[in-house]
Amino acid sequence: MSAALITGASSGIGTVFAQELAKRNKNLVLVARSEDKLQQIAEKLQAEYQIEIQTIKQDLTERNAVNNIFNQLESQQIEIDFLINNAGFGGYGSFPQTQWEDQQKMIQLNILALVELTYKYLPIMISNNSGRIINVASTAAFQPMPYLSVYAATKAFVLNFTEALWAENQNTGVKILALCPGPTKTEFFNEAGWKRFNSNSSEYQNADEPIEVVKTALQAIEEGKSYSVPGRFLNQVVTNMPRFFPREIITKIVEKEFRPK
Ligand SMILES: NC(=O)c1ccc[n+]([C@@H]2O[C@H](COP(=O)([O-])OP(=O)(O)OC[C@H]3O[C@@H](n4cnc5c(N)ncnc54)[C@H](OP(=O)(O)O)[C@@H]3O)[C@@H](O)[C@H]2O)c1
C-alpha cells in the first residue's frame, strides 16, 4: 500500500493536511506524540472516506525516531509517496532566557527529523520516478527574527534545504515544496509561549486559517513551485522586504516590533 506520511498530524496544519489528503482518497500515516488525538482523527477520517490510516506515536526528537518509523512502515510494506514534514514548534523570548533543552529539541525536531525523513524517503521516490515532499518552513525563514532567533533560523534552514532539493530534482519526477505560512490559527503560539498571539488577540483573529494554508500548498506542489507563501497579502510584503532594504534595518524593525513588553 502507498500512503502519505504527515508529521505533527495531531493538531493545526498537520491535521488539516490529513483531512485534505483523505478527501483526495490518499491513505495516511499520521505521526505525533499525542496518540489519543491521532486515534480520534484517524477514526473520524476512516468513517468518512474509504482509506487506510496508520497512526504512529513518536516523539521525533528522540534519537532513533526516524529509524523507528521507517522500519515499522517497511515491515508493514507501506510505501511513502507523499511526505509532509510538518511537525515543529517555536519558543518566544530573549535567547539567554530560554531553556537550553527547548532550543535543542527545536533544532532536533524542526531540522534534524525533517532532514532525516527526507534522506530516508527521497531516494525511494527518485527510484520510482514519482513522489511529493512538503517541508513546512515559515515566513520567519526570510529574515532574522529577534526573540524567535533559533526558531527563525531553523525555518531559514528548512527553506534553503528544500529549495536546493527542489532544484536537484527537476528531472526525477519528485516534486518538492517549502511551505512558508505566516501567522496561522493553530496551537503554535500557545506552545511557543507567545502571549501577544493569544486566541482573543486581534493578531490571532487576523491570522490565516489552516485550510487556506493547506489548499495553497497542495496546489503549489502540483504546479511545481519550489516554495509557497500562502495567506494574506501582508505575508507577501513581509517575505519580500529583505529584497529591498538592508538586513540591519529589517532586523532592527523586527526587534522593536517583537520586543517583550
Ligand atoms: N501556526 C503558525 O502561525 C505557523 C506559521 C508558520 C509556520 N508554522 C509551522 O507549521 C508547522 C505546524 O505547526 P502548527 O501551526 O500546526 O502548530 P501546532 O498546532 O502546535 O501543531 C504542531 C504539531 O507538531 C507536533 N509535534 C510537536 N512536537 C513534536 C515532537 N517532539 N514529535 C512529534 N511531533 C511533534 C504536535 O503534536 P504532539 O504535540 O502530539 O506531538 C502537533 O501535531 C510547524 O512546523 C510550525 O513551525 C506555523
The ligand as a MOL file (V3000), in Angstrom:
LIG
                    3D

  0  0  0     0  0            999 V3000
M  V30 BEGIN CTAB
M  V30 COUNTS 48 52 0 0 0
M  V30 BEGIN ATOM
M  V30 1 N 0.7910 28.4740 13.1840 0
M  V30 2 C 1.6150 29.3290 12.6510 0
M  V30 3 O 1.4210 30.5610 12.7770 0
M  V30 4 C 2.7790 28.8480 11.8230 0
M  V30 5 C 3.4210 29.7730 10.9810 0
M  V30 6 C 4.4890 29.3430 10.2130 0
M  V30 7 C 4.9160 28.0440 10.2850 0
M  V30 8 N 4.2920 27.1580 11.1210 0 CHG=1
M  V30 9 C 4.7880 25.7890 11.1710 0
M  V30 10 O 3.7250 24.9040 10.8730 0
M  V30 11 C 4.0270 23.6210 11.4160 0
M  V30 12 C 2.7930 23.0900 12.1120 0
M  V30 13 O 2.5200 23.8680 13.2440 0
M  V30 14 P 1.0430 24.2990 13.6820 0
M  V30 15 O 0.9260 25.7400 13.4420 0
M  V30 16 O 0.0510 23.3920 13.0830 0 CHG=-1
M  V30 17 O 1.1630 24.1030 15.2670 0
M  V30 18 P 0.5250 23.0630 16.2790 0
M  V30 19 O -0.9550 23.1340 16.1930 0
M  V30 20 O 1.1720 23.3430 17.5820 0
M  V30 21 O 0.9900 21.6360 15.7290 0
M  V30 22 C 2.3060 21.1530 15.9140 0
M  V30 23 C 2.3280 19.6670 15.6280 0
M  V30 24 O 3.6870 19.1920 15.8200 0
M  V30 25 C 3.6550 18.0570 16.6650 0
M  V30 26 N 4.8720 17.9410 17.4600 0
M  V30 27 C 5.3920 18.8560 18.3160 0
M  V30 28 N 6.4940 18.3750 18.9140 0
M  V30 29 C 6.6650 17.1080 18.4250 0
M  V30 30 C 7.6130 16.0900 18.6660 0
M  V30 31 N 8.6210 16.2640 19.5360 0
M  V30 32 N 7.4990 14.9190 17.9930 0
M  V30 33 C 6.4800 14.7270 17.1090 0
M  V30 34 N 5.5610 15.6570 16.8350 0
M  V30 35 C 5.6370 16.8240 17.4850 0
M  V30 36 C 2.4340 18.2780 17.5620 0
M  V30 37 O 1.9370 17.0310 18.0450 0
M  V30 38 P 2.1530 16.4180 19.5080 0
M  V30 39 O 2.1650 17.5430 20.4950 0
M  V30 40 O 1.0000 15.4850 19.6310 0
M  V30 41 O 3.4600 15.6830 19.4240 0
M  V30 42 C 1.4400 18.8760 16.5850 0
M  V30 43 O 0.7800 17.8560 15.8800 0
M  V30 44 C 5.2470 23.8230 12.3250 0
M  V30 45 O 6.4080 23.3690 11.6610 0
M  V30 46 C 5.2930 25.3280 12.5130 0
M  V30 47 O 6.6090 25.7870 12.7640 0
M  V30 48 C 3.2260 27.5410 11.8790 0
M  V30 END ATOM
M  V30 BEGIN BOND
M  V30 1 1 1 2
M  V30 2 2 2 3
M  V30 3 1 2 4
M  V30 4 1 4 5
M  V30 5 2 4 48
M  V30 6 2 5 6
M  V30 7 1 6 7
M  V30 8 2 7 8
M  V30 9 1 8 9
M  V30 10 1 8 48
M  V30 11 1 9 10
M  V30 12 1 9 46
M  V30 13 1 10 11
M  V30 14 1 11 12
M  V30 15 1 11 44
M  V30 16 1 12 13
M  V30 17 1 13 14
M  V30 18 2 14 15
M  V30 19 1 14 16
M  V30 20 1 14 17
M  V30 21 1 17 18
M  V30 22 2 18 19
M  V30 23 1 18 20
M  V30 24 1 18 21
M  V30 25 1 21 22
M  V30 26 1 22 23
M  V30 27 1 23 24
M  V30 28 1 23 42
M  V30 29 1 24 25
M  V30 30 1 25 26
M  V30 31 1 25 36
M  V30 32 1 26 27
M  V30 33 1 26 35
M  V30 34 2 27 28
M  V30 35 1 28 29
M  V30 36 1 29 30
M  V30 37 2 29 35
M  V30 38 1 30 31
M  V30 39 2 30 32
M  V30 40 1 32 33
M  V30 41 2 33 34
M  V30 42 1 34 35
M  V30 43 1 36 37
M  V30 44 1 36 42
M  V30 45 1 37 38
M  V30 46 2 38 39
M  V30 47 1 38 40
M  V30 48 1 38 41
M  V30 49 1 42 43
M  V30 50 1 44 45
M  V30 51 1 44 46
M  V30 52 1 46 47
M  V30 END BOND
M  V30 END CTAB
M  END
